[in-house]
Amino acid sequence: MYSIEMAYARMRELQDLANRSRAHRPAAATEGKRRIGRNGSTKKR
């Protein structure tokens, strides 16, 4: 059985891994991504 706690722990692992890999990139590589929204698309109206 896959519990909420297991899913949460896995999510935290993936977030930590993403944050670590992001920290090693130069600032210029991530600068363009900051201007785009979280999901990478514009708002629908």
C-alpha positions in Angstrom: 0.0 0.0 0.0 1.2 3.5 -0.9 0.5 6.0 1.8 0.3 9.7 1.9 3.5 9.8 4.1 5.4 7.8 1.5 4.3 10.1 -1.3 5.2 13.1 0.8 8.7 11.7 1.6 9.3 11.0 -2.1 8.2 14.5 -3.1 10.6 16.0 -0.6 13.4 13.8 -2.0 12.7 15.0 -5.5 12.5 18.6 -4.4 15.8 18.4 -2.5 17.4 16.8 -5.6 16.1 19.5 -7.9 17.3 22.3 -5.5 20.7 20.8 -5.3 21.0 20.5 -9.1 19.7 24.0 -9.6 22.3 25.4 -7.1 25.2 24.1 -9.3 24.0 25.9 -12.4 25.3 29.4 -13.3 22.8 32.3 -12.7 22.6 33.1 -16.4 21.2 29.6 -17.2 18.2 30.1 -14.8 17.6 33.8 -15.4 15.3 33.3 -18.4 13.2 30.7 -16.5 12.5 33.1 -13.6 10.5 35.5 -15.9 8.1 32.7 -16.9 5.4 31.7 -14.5 5.5 28.6 -12.4 3.8 26.4 -15.0 5.6 28.1 -18.0 2.4 29.4 -19.6 0.4 32.6 -19.6 -2.9 33.0 -17.8 -6.0 31.9 -19.5 -8.8 34.5 -19.5 
